[in-house]
Amino acid sequence: MIEAIVENGVVTGFNIIDTGSGYTSSPTITVAGSDVSATAVLSFTQDFETNGSITEIVINK
């Protein structure tokens, strides 16, 4: 789960609340009611509990 950081009505970043796991490709993130999209950066590890987890959210420009 993530939440958008909004400053003066503009999305400036994201807080990662729950990194999840098991992603095999980076999901695209959209913000409802806006034209903002972002891509998740994933981490692949040997640990099944954290493999394919989100480590960063990058706003698409």
Kinemage of the C-alpha trace (Angstrom):
@kinemage 1
@onewidth
@group {chain A} dominant
@subgroup {mainchain}
@vectorlist {calphas} color= white
{ca met a 1} P 0.000 0.000 0.000
{ca ile a 2} L 1.218 3.492 -0.779
{ca glu a 3} L -0.037 6.991 -0.144
{ca ala a 4} L 0.564 10.091 -2.224
{ca ile a 5} L 2.398 13.084 -0.779
{ca val a 6} L 0.529 16.198 -1.922
{ca glu a 7} L 1.964 19.712 -1.569
{ca asn a 8} L -0.064 22.709 -2.756
{ca gly a 9} L -2.364 20.380 -4.697
{ca val a 10} L 0.507 18.656 -6.540
{ca val a 11} L 1.650 15.055 -6.010
{ca thr a 12} L 5.348 15.324 -5.125
{ca gly a 13} L 6.063 11.771 -4.027
{ca phe a 14} L 4.784 8.660 -2.306
{ca asn a 15} L 5.095 6.991 1.089
{ca ile a 16} L 5.402 3.222 0.938
{ca ile a 17} L 3.309 1.834 3.788
{ca asp a 18} L 3.407 -1.849 2.818
{ca thr a 19} L 6.025 -3.031 0.318
{ca gly a 20} L 4.100 -6.154 -0.608
{ca ser a 21} L 5.914 -9.074 -2.237
{ca gly a 22} L 5.602 -11.471 -5.116
{ca tyr a 23} L 5.600 -8.890 -7.898
{ca thr a 24} L 7.271 -10.216 -11.055
{ca ser a 25} L 7.112 -6.923 -12.955
{ca ser a 26} L 6.856 -3.308 -11.830
{ca pro a 27} L 3.252 -2.207 -11.429
{ca thr a 28} L 2.210 1.183 -12.803
{ca ile a 29} L 0.630 3.419 -10.189
{ca thr a 30} L -2.093 5.944 -10.967
{ca val a 31} L -3.570 8.605 -8.719
{ca ala a 32} L -7.350 8.797 -9.028
{ca gly a 33} L -8.596 12.157 -10.242
{ca ser a 34} L -5.226 13.270 -11.603
{ca asp a 35} L -2.928 12.762 -14.560
{ca val a 36} L -0.094 11.504 -12.328
{ca ser a 37} L 1.343 8.060 -12.953
{ca ala a 38} L 4.322 6.392 -11.361
{ca thr a 39} L 6.268 3.155 -11.558
{ca ala a 40} L 7.303 0.940 -8.683
{ca val a 41} L 10.935 -0.166 -8.404
{ca leu a 42} L 11.194 -3.745 -7.183
{ca ser a 43} L 13.727 -5.644 -5.114
{ca phe a 44} L 14.437 -9.286 -5.875
{ca thr a 45} L 15.970 -11.337 -3.083
{ca gln a 46} L 16.440 -14.968 -2.066
{ca asp a 47} L 13.989 -14.432 0.816
{ca phe a 48} L 10.504 -15.585 -0.227
{ca glu a 49} L 8.887 -13.120 2.208
{ca thr a 50} L 10.473 -10.053 0.566
{ca asn a 51} L 11.168 -11.206 -3.002
{ca gly a 52} L 9.499 -8.924 -5.538
{ca ser a 53} L 8.762 -6.166 -3.020
{ca ile a 54} L 8.415 -2.453 -3.780
{ca thr a 55} L 11.466 -0.407 -2.735
{ca glu a 56} L 10.817 2.930 -4.459
{ca ile a 57} L 8.111 4.800 -6.368
{ca val a 58} L 9.257 6.938 -9.304
{ca ile a 59} L 6.898 9.575 -10.737
{ca asn a 60} L 6.698 9.300 -14.538
{ca lys a 61} L 7.386 12.657 -16.169
